[in-house]
Amino acid sequence: QVQLVESGGGLVQPGGSLRLSCAASGSIANVGSMAWYRQSPGEQRESVAIISNEGATYYAHSVKGRFAISADFARNAVYLQMNGLLPEDSAVYYCRVFKIGGANYWGQGTQVTVSA
């Protein structure tokens, strides 16, 4: 069974940077897009950034200009470069892989804490 494993989370000061990575433990065929979501305590999970297999990207308004998503579709890996981090960016970050046809996979999440 395919598993997605995130890494790169941690504690960082406001204004700092982190790079999240997500890789699949097995091969996933026909991937259409990959994405990052986040969820803070008491909040709904929200989409942060999405990248299609054609390179099109979408960013939530709150992170546009600070975060950058990239991916290696041959390796089913997706990355999130986060710069200019703010305390409100603190959350558990999840990656998600969408197959063409509707199936999708979630990672287990990695904690990002932005605090002085």
MIMAR-257463 format. One record per residue (C-alpha): residue number from 1; x negated, y negated, z. Coordinates in pm, whole numbers, padded with zeros to 5 digits. Last residue first. Example, Ala and Ser with C-alpha at 12.3 -4.5 7.8 and 13.67 -1.06 7.14 Angstrom:
REM MIMAR-257463
<node><k>2</k><east>-01367</east><north>00106</north><up>00714</up></node>
<node><k>1</k><east>-01230</east><north>00450</north><up>00780</up></node>
//
This chain:
REM MIMAR-257463
<node><k>116</k><east>-00970</east><north>-03346</north><up>01914</up></node>
<node><k>115</k><east>-00715</east><north>-03117</north><up>01756</up></node>
<node><k>114</k><east>-00631</east><north>-02952</north><up>01428</up></node>
<node><k>113</k><east>-00542</east><north>-02587</north><up>01477</up></node>
<node><k>112</k><east>-00519</east><north>-02347</north><up>01184</up></node>
<node><k>111</k><east>-00406</east><north>-01994</north><up>01261</up></node>
<node><k>110</k><east>-00425</east><north>-01725</north><up>00994</up></node>
<node><k>109</k><east>-00129</east><north>-01529</north><up>00863</up></node>
<node><k>108</k><east>-00040</east><north>-01164</north><up>00806</up></node>
<node><k>107</k><east>-00032</east><north>-01193</north><up>00428</up></node>
<node><k>106</k><east>00290</east><north>-01176</north><up>00233</up></node>
<node><k>105</k><east>00372</east><north>-00981</north><up>-00082</up></node>
<node><k>104</k><east>00617</east><north>-01045</north><up>-00364</up></node>
<node><k>103</k><east>00842</east><north>-00861</north><up>-00605</up></node>
<node><k>102</k><east>01035</east><north>-01080</north><up>-00851</up></node>
<node><k>101</k><east>00974</east><north>-00964</north><up>-01208</up></node>
<node><k>100</k><east>00632</east><north>-01118</north><up>-01254</up></node>
<node><k>99</k><east>00465</east><north>-01049</north><up>-00922</up></node>
<node><k>98</k><east>00445</east><north>-01318</north><up>-00660</up></node>
<node><k>97</k><east>00160</east><north>-01325</north><up>-00409</up></node>
<node><k>96</k><east>00197</east><north>-01500</north><up>-00076</up></node>
<node><k>95</k><east>-00061</east><north>-01648</north><up>00156</up></node>
<node><k>94</k><east>00025</east><north>-01746</north><up>00510</up></node>
<node><k>93</k><east>-00095</east><north>-02035</north><up>00725</up></node>
<node><k>92</k><east>-00009</east><north>-02047</north><up>01094</up></node>
<node><k>91</k><east>00025</east><north>-02409</north><up>01186</up></node>
<node><k>90</k><east>-00165</east><north>-02726</north><up>01266</up></node>
<node><k>89</k><east>-00130</east><north>-02964</north><up>00972</up></node>
<node><k>88</k><east>00046</east><north>-03210</north><up>01203</up></node>
<node><k>87</k><east>-00284</east><north>-03266</north><up>01383</up></node>
<node><k>86</k><east>-00428</east><north>-03400</north><up>01057</up></node>
<node><k>85</k><east>-00687</east><north>-03248</north><up>00826</up></node>
<node><k>84</k><east>-00868</east><north>-03476</north><up>00584</up></node>
<node><k>83</k><east>-00965</east><north>-03183</north><up>00369</up></node>
<node><k>82</k><east>-00805</east><north>-02842</north><up>00319</up></node>
<node><k>81</k><east>-00939</east><north>-02613</north><up>00050</up></node>
<node><k>80</k><east>-00688</east><north>-02334</north><up>-00003</up></node>
<node><k>79</k><east>-00794</east><north>-02014</north><up>-00173</up></node>
<node><k>78</k><east>-00625</east><north>-01729</north><up>-00359</up></node>
<node><k>77</k><east>-00752</east><north>-01385</north><up>-00448</up></node>
<node><k>76</k><east>-00587</east><north>-01124</north><up>-00668</up></node>
<node><k>75</k><east>-00930</east><north>-01032</north><up>-00805</up></node>
<node><k>74</k><east>-00852</east><north>-01101</north><up>-01172</up></node>
<node><k>73</k><east>-00618</east><north>-01378</north><up>-01061</up></node>
<node><k>72</k><east>-00899</east><north>-01574</north><up>-00903</up></node>
<node><k>71</k><east>-00723</east><north>-01864</north><up>-00741</up></node>
<node><k>70</k><east>-00742</east><north>-02229</north><up>-00647</up></node>
<node><k>69</k><east>-00536</east><north>-02454</north><up>-00422</up></node>
<node><k>68</k><east>-00651</east><north>-02802</north><up>-00322</up></node>
<node><k>67</k><east>-00546</east><north>-02993</north><up>-00011</up></node>
<node><k>66</k><east>-00589</east><north>-03362</north><up>00067</up></node>
<node><k>65</k><east>-00440</east><north>-03540</north><up>-00236</up></node>
<node><k>64</k><east>-00099</east><north>-03383</north><up>-00186</up></node>
<node><k>63</k><east>-00066</east><north>-03237</north><up>00162</up></node>
<node><k>62</k><east>00257</east><north>-03398</north><up>00287</up></node>
<node><k>61</k><east>00413</east><north>-03407</north><up>-00058</up></node>
<node><k>60</k><east>00399</east><north>-03030</north><up>-00086</up></node>
<node><k>59</k><east>00174</east><north>-02929</north><up>-00368</up></node>
<node><k>58</k><east>00238</east><north>-02763</north><up>-00702</up></node>
<node><k>57</k><east>-00020</east><north>-02622</north><up>-00941</up></node>
<node><k>56</k><east>-00026</east><north>-02502</north><up>-01299</up></node>
<node><k>55</k><east>-00323</east><north>-02282</north><up>-01374</up></node>
<node><k>54</k><east>-00163</east><north>-02044</north><up>-01621</up></node>
<node><k>53</k><east>-00150</east><north>-01767</north><up>-01360</up></node>
<node><k>52</k><east>00052</east><north>-02006</north><up>-01150</up></node>
<node><k>51</k><east>-00069</east><north>-02192</north><up>-00842</up></node>
<node><k>50</k><east>00143</east><north>-02284</north><up>-00542</up></node>
<node><k>49</k><east>00080</east><north>-02514</north><up>-00248</up></node>
<node><k>48</k><east>00225</east><north>-02584</north><up>00097</up></node>
<node><k>47</k><east>00558</east><north>-02403</north><up>00102</up></node>
<node><k>46</k><east>00734</east><north>-02415</north><up>00435</up></node>
<node><k>45</k><east>00811</east><north>-02167</north><up>00711</up></node>
<node><k>44</k><east>01081</east><north>-02307</north><up>00931</up></node>
<node><k>43</k><east>00983</east><north>-02485</north><up>01251</up></node>
<node><k>42</k><east>00998</east><north>-02389</north><up>01616</up></node>
<node><k>41</k><east>00625</east><north>-02321</north><up>01632</up></node>
<node><k>40</k><east>00457</east><north>-02431</north><up>01307</up></node>
<node><k>39</k><east>00479</east><north>-02232</north><up>00986</up></node>
<node><k>38</k><east>00265</east><north>-02254</north><up>00677</up></node>
<node><k>37</k><east>00286</east><north>-02137</north><up>00317</up></node>
<node><k>36</k><east>00015</east><north>-02079</north><up>00059</up></node>
<node><k>35</k><east>00085</east><north>-01957</north><up>-00291</up></node>
<node><k>34</k><east>00007</east><north>-01718</north><up>-00570</up></node>
<node><k>33</k><east>00166</east><north>-01693</north><up>-00912</up></node>
<node><k>32</k><east>00267</east><north>-01455</north><up>-01187</up></node>
<node><k>31</k><east>00080</east><north>-01144</north><up>-01079</up></node>
<node><k>30</k><east>00132</east><north>-00862</north><up>-01326</up></node>
<node><k>29</k><east>-00065</east><north>-00595</north><up>-01147</up></node>
<node><k>28</k><east>-00169</east><north>-00598</north><up>-00785</up></node>
<node><k>27</k><east>-00492</east><north>-00416</north><up>-00709</up></node>
<node><k>26</k><east>-00570</east><north>-00325</north><up>-00353</up></node>
<node><k>25</k><east>-00682</east><north>-00494</north><up>-00034</up></node>
<node><k>24</k><east>-00562</east><north>-00827</north><up>-00165</up></node>
<node><k>23</k><east>-00759</east><north>-01137</north><up>-00081</up></node>
<node><k>22</k><east>-00670</east><north>-01462</north><up>00090</up></node>
<node><k>21</k><east>-00914</east><north>-01740</north><up>00167</up></node>
<node><k>20</k><east>-00873</east><north>-02058</north><up>00367</up></node>
<node><k>19</k><east>-01122</east><north>-02341</north><up>00347</up></node>
<node><k>18</k><east>-01133</east><north>-02585</north><up>00636</up></node>
<node><k>17</k><east>-01207</east><north>-02955</north><up>00657</up></node>
<node><k>16</k><east>-01224</east><north>-03224</north><up>00924</up></node>
<node><k>15</k><east>-01040</east><north>-03551</north><up>00958</up></node>
<node><k>14</k><east>-00886</east><north>-03447</north><up>01285</up></node>
<node><k>13</k><east>-01114</east><north>-03196</north><up>01460</up></node>
<node><k>12</k><east>-01112</east><north>-02831</north><up>01362</up></node>
<node><k>11</k><east>-01005</east><north>-02508</north><up>01528</up></node>
<node><k>10</k><east>-00979</east><north>-02197</north><up>01316</up></node>
<node><k>9</k><east>-00860</east><north>-02047</north><up>00992</up></node>
<node><k>8</k><east>-01094</east><north>-01908</north><up>00730</up></node>
<node><k>7</k><east>-00938</east><north>-01570</north><up>00662</up></node>
<node><k>6</k><east>-00625</east><north>-01424</north><up>00510</up></node>
<node><k>5</k><east>-00573</east><north>-01057</north><up>00427</up></node>
<node><k>4</k><east>-00310</east><north>-00943</north><up>00180</up></node>
<node><k>3</k><east>-00219</east><north>-00576</north><up>00195</up></node>
<node><k>2</k><east>-00130</east><north>-00344</north><up>-00090</up></node>
<node><k>1</k><east>00000</east><north>00000</north><up>00000</up></node>
//
